[in-house]
Amino acid sequence: MILLKTMTETAYREWLEESIKEYAKEKTKAGNFKKETSNEQAEQEFNQLLPEGRETKDHYLFILFHEESKEIVGNLWFHLKNEPREIFIYDIKIHESKRGSGFGKAALTALDSFAREKGITKISLHVFGHNKTAISLYQKTGYEVTNVLMSKSL
Protein backbone atom coordinates (compact mmCIF):
# COMPACT_ATOMS: atom_id res chain seq x y z
CA MET A 1 0.00 0.00 0.00
CA ILE A 2 1.19 3.49 -0.88
CA LEU A 3 0.56 6.40 1.46
CA LEU A 4 0.52 10.00 0.25
CA LYS A 5 2.61 12.04 2.67
CA THR A 6 3.09 15.79 2.38
CA MET A 7 6.57 16.75 1.22
CA THR A 8 8.82 18.42 3.75
CA GLU A 9 10.59 21.59 2.66
CA THR A 10 13.83 19.65 2.19
CA ALA A 11 12.11 16.96 0.10
CA TYR A 12 10.39 19.69 -1.91
CA ARG A 13 13.67 21.45 -2.75
CA GLU A 14 15.27 18.16 -3.84
CA TRP A 15 12.20 17.19 -5.88
CA LEU A 16 11.99 20.63 -7.52
CA GLU A 17 15.63 20.65 -8.63
CA GLU A 18 15.42 17.13 -10.08
CA SER A 19 11.99 17.68 -11.65
CA ILE A 20 12.99 20.87 -13.44
CA LYS A 21 15.97 19.09 -14.99
CA GLU A 22 13.90 16.08 -16.01
CA TYR A 23 11.07 18.23 -17.41
CA ALA A 24 13.56 20.25 -19.46
CA LYS A 25 15.01 17.02 -20.85
CA GLU A 26 11.57 15.60 -21.70
CA LYS A 27 10.39 18.83 -23.34
CA THR A 28 13.59 18.91 -25.40
CA LYS A 29 13.15 15.28 -26.41
CA ALA A 30 9.55 16.03 -27.44
CA GLY A 31 10.76 18.96 -29.56
CA ASN A 32 9.07 21.62 -27.43
CA PHE A 33 12.20 23.28 -26.00
CA LYS A 34 15.61 24.02 -27.48
CA LYS A 35 18.37 22.29 -25.54
CA GLU A 36 20.33 25.47 -24.84
CA THR A 37 17.35 27.20 -23.14
CA SER A 38 15.44 24.20 -21.82
CA ASN A 39 16.44 24.50 -18.15
CA GLU A 40 15.46 28.17 -18.00
CA GLN A 41 12.14 27.49 -19.75
CA ALA A 42 11.36 24.58 -17.42
CA GLU A 43 12.21 26.65 -14.35
CA GLN A 44 9.98 29.46 -15.58
CA GLU A 45 7.03 27.07 -16.04
CA PHE A 46 7.50 25.62 -12.55
CA ASN A 47 7.69 29.12 -11.05
CA GLN A 48 4.45 30.08 -12.80
CA LEU A 49 2.65 26.95 -11.60
CA LEU A 50 4.07 27.00 -8.06
CA PRO A 51 4.58 30.70 -7.23
CA GLU A 52 4.35 29.97 -3.50
CA GLY A 53 6.38 26.76 -3.69
CA ARG A 54 4.89 23.86 -1.81
CA GLU A 55 2.42 26.26 -0.19
CA THR A 56 0.79 27.17 -3.54
CA LYS A 57 -2.98 27.05 -3.11
CA ASP A 58 -4.75 23.94 -4.43
CA HIS A 59 -1.47 22.22 -5.35
CA TYR A 60 -0.57 19.01 -3.53
CA LEU A 61 2.99 17.72 -3.32
CA PHE A 62 3.43 14.28 -1.82
CA ILE A 63 6.09 11.71 -1.30
CA LEU A 64 4.92 8.19 -2.11
CA PHE A 65 5.57 6.10 0.98
CA HIS A 66 5.43 2.31 0.75
CA GLU A 67 3.86 1.26 4.01
CA GLU A 68 5.24 -2.30 4.17
CA SER A 69 8.89 -1.51 3.42
CA LYS A 70 8.80 1.95 5.07
CA GLU A 71 10.52 3.38 1.98
CA ILE A 72 9.91 6.47 -0.09
CA VAL A 73 9.34 5.12 -3.60
CA GLY A 74 8.50 8.30 -5.50
CA ASN A 75 6.72 11.65 -5.68
CA LEU A 76 3.37 13.04 -6.78
CA TRP A 77 2.29 16.59 -7.63
CA PHE A 78 -1.22 17.52 -8.66
CA HIS A 79 -3.58 20.48 -8.80
CA LEU A 80 -7.09 20.29 -7.37
CA LYS A 81 -9.41 22.39 -9.49
CA ASN A 82 -12.63 23.45 -7.79
CA GLU A 83 -14.99 24.19 -10.70
CA PRO A 84 -15.49 21.55 -11.87
CA ARG A 85 -13.91 19.53 -9.08
CA GLU A 86 -11.14 17.56 -10.72
CA ILE A 87 -7.49 16.72 -10.33
CA PHE A 88 -4.75 17.33 -12.86
CA ILE A 89 -1.56 15.36 -12.28
CA TYR A 90 1.51 17.44 -13.08
CA ASP A 91 4.12 14.92 -12.00
CA ILE A 92 4.14 11.36 -10.79
CA LYS A 93 7.45 9.61 -10.55
CA ILE A 94 8.56 6.31 -9.14
CA HIS A 95 12.26 6.28 -8.26
CA GLU A 96 14.19 4.41 -10.93
CA SER A 97 15.35 1.67 -8.55
CA LYS A 98 11.72 1.00 -7.55
CA ARG A 99 10.16 0.81 -11.02
CA GLY A 100 8.53 -2.36 -12.27
CA SER A 101 7.36 -3.39 -8.79
CA GLY A 102 3.76 -2.18 -8.96
CA PHE A 103 4.38 1.08 -7.11
CA GLY A 104 3.06 3.23 -9.99
CA LYS A 105 -0.25 1.39 -10.01
CA ALA A 106 -0.42 1.52 -6.21
CA ALA A 107 0.27 5.27 -6.25
CA LEU A 108 -2.54 5.85 -8.74
CA THR A 109 -4.85 3.72 -6.56
CA ALA A 110 -3.93 5.88 -3.55
CA LEU A 111 -4.70 8.99 -5.58
CA ASP A 112 -8.07 7.51 -6.60
CA SER A 113 -8.89 7.03 -2.91
CA PHE A 114 -7.84 10.59 -2.10
CA ALA A 115 -10.03 11.90 -4.94
CA ARG A 116 -13.08 9.90 -3.86
CA GLU A 117 -12.72 11.16 -0.28
CA LYS A 118 -12.79 14.74 -1.64
CA GLY A 119 -15.79 14.07 -3.92
CA ILE A 120 -13.71 14.35 -7.08
CA THR A 121 -14.90 12.36 -10.07
CA LYS A 122 -12.22 13.10 -12.69
CA ILE A 123 -8.43 12.84 -12.80
CA SER A 124 -6.48 14.00 -15.85
CA LEU A 125 -2.83 14.15 -16.80
CA HIS A 126 -0.40 14.80 -19.64
CA VAL A 127 2.09 12.21 -20.78
CA PHE A 128 4.81 12.64 -23.38
CA GLY A 129 4.15 10.49 -26.44
CA HIS A 130 7.62 8.93 -26.24
CA ASN A 131 6.97 7.63 -22.70
CA LYS A 132 5.47 4.28 -23.69
CA THR A 133 5.90 2.76 -20.21
CA ALA A 134 3.83 5.51 -18.57
CA ILE A 135 1.20 5.39 -21.31
CA SER A 136 0.82 1.64 -20.75
CA LEU A 137 0.48 2.13 -16.98
CA TYR A 138 -2.17 4.81 -17.39
CA GLN A 139 -4.16 2.71 -19.84
CA LYS A 140 -4.02 -0.31 -17.51
CA THR A 141 -5.37 1.82 -14.65
CA GLY A 142 -8.35 3.19 -16.58
CA TYR A 143 -7.08 6.39 -18.18
CA GLU A 144 -8.28 7.06 -21.71
CA VAL A 145 -6.84 9.25 -24.44
CA THR A 146 -8.83 12.48 -24.71
CA ASN A 147 -6.57 14.46 -27.06
CA VAL A 148 -3.68 13.72 -29.36
CA LEU A 149 -1.15 16.34 -30.44
CA MET A 150 1.09 15.23 -33.27
CA SER A 151 4.18 16.78 -34.89
CA LYS A 152 6.54 15.99 -37.71
CA SER A 153 10.13 17.17 -37.76
CA LEU A 154 11.51 18.10 -41.16
Protein Blocks (a to p, Z undefined) as FASTA:
>chain_A
ZZdddddfklmmmmmmmmmmmmmmmmmmnopacfklmmmmmmmmmmmmmmnljmlghiac
dddddfklopafbdcdddddfbdcddddfbdcddfklgonlpmmmmmmmmmmmmmmnopa
bdcddddfklmmlmmmmmmnopacfbdcddddZZ
